[in-house]
């Protein structure tokens, strides 16, 4: 893979000791400008989203939805809501990653049906534990909270429990939101790596008017926008600056 940027050529070539996955990770860049082409393969977005659905997520609740923005009219609108950023304006497609905490009951039923499926190979003892988990623990964790009162009660309970044994401390309504968005971010990363594997490019965007996007997509009040991802083929000036990260020794602590 070759990028030509400001007369400088950056080559991402597969080395003999580099795996296919490593090559995908190292060649992925946040592309800021895309080619204007009629030959974009829209099927790669579908394939990449199918792979992102397989992403790890908290308790297999899958509280997410992915909105493909394909038509010129819709892309123009969403790009405007993304503050007319160049990646949004030039992308061949945009994908809006959405959190759906209002789908909790559907997700609980999905998992209980999975446990009770005749083809489920789990041991009976594990099935019983998971039935209790999804019928009791999950409704409690994802319960609605009026004026943060229930969150305070749950926080007090786990604090006292934590004096005696290790306990999960993240039980408030804010923690619930963080949990859902962590899962969606994992799906978004899978999506971006899958797109790169198909030799296309992406750019995650967090600068947007979430209220207007939700209104345009006709999403309910409880839904939350996680991020918008631009997809396309990098233009020759798609990479705007060198990639630089902190070193391994600066961020990894071996204990």
KAQUI-V265027 format. One record per pair of residues at least 4 apart in sequence whose ideal C-beta (glycine too) atoms are under 6 Angstrom apart, sorted by sequence separation. I is the first residue (numbers start at 0). J is the second residue. If there is no record, write none. Layout:
# KAQUI-V265027
((I/J) (I/J))
This chain:
# KAQUI-V265027
((13/17) (17/21) (21/25) (22/26) (74/78) (79/83) (85/89) (86/90) (102/106) (121/125) (130/134) (131/135) (132/136) (133/137) (157/161) (170/174) (218/222) (233/237) (245/249) (247/251) (3/8) (17/22) (56/61) (68/73) (121/126) (144/149) (161/166) (169/174) (194/199) (213/218) (245/250) (68/74) (81/87) (144/150) (160/166) (2/9) (194/201) (1/10) (13/22) (68/77) (78/87) (157/166) (78/88) (191/201) (0/11) (157/168) (114/126) (212/224) (157/170) (11/26) (114/129) (209/224) (77/93) (114/130) (48/65) (153/170) (154/171) (207/227) (150/171) (205/226) (111/133) (150/172) (69/92) (110/133) (203/226) (204/227) (68/93) (203/228) (0/26) (107/133) (67/94) (201/228) (202/229) (144/172) (65/94) (66/95) (201/230) (107/137) (65/96) (64/97) (199/232) (200/233) (64/99) (194/230) (62/99) (62/100) (103/141) (187/226) (62/102) (183/225) (61/106) (180/225) (60/106) (44/92) (59/110) (39/91) (32/85) (31/85) (31/86) (33/89) (32/89) (33/90) (100/179) (98/179) (98/180) (98/183) (96/183) (96/187) (86/202) (62/179) (101/219) (63/183) (101/221) (57/178) (100/221) (63/186) (81/204) (99/222) (82/206) (57/182) (97/222) (98/223) (56/182) (81/207) (80/207) (98/225) (80/208) (96/225) (55/185) (96/226) (54/185) (80/211) (54/186) (80/212) (95/227) (93/227) (94/228) (51/186) (54/189) (93/229) (51/189) (92/230) (50/189) (51/190) (76/215) (90/229) (90/230) (91/231) (90/231) (87/229) (47/190) (50/193) (86/229) (47/193) (81/227) (47/194) (66/216) (43/197) (43/199) (27/195) (23/192) (30/200) (23/195) (30/202) (23/196) (29/202) (44/230) (33/231) (34/232) (34/234) (33/234) (32/234) (30/233) (32/236) (32/237) (30/237) (31/239) (28/238) (3/235) (4/238) (2/238))
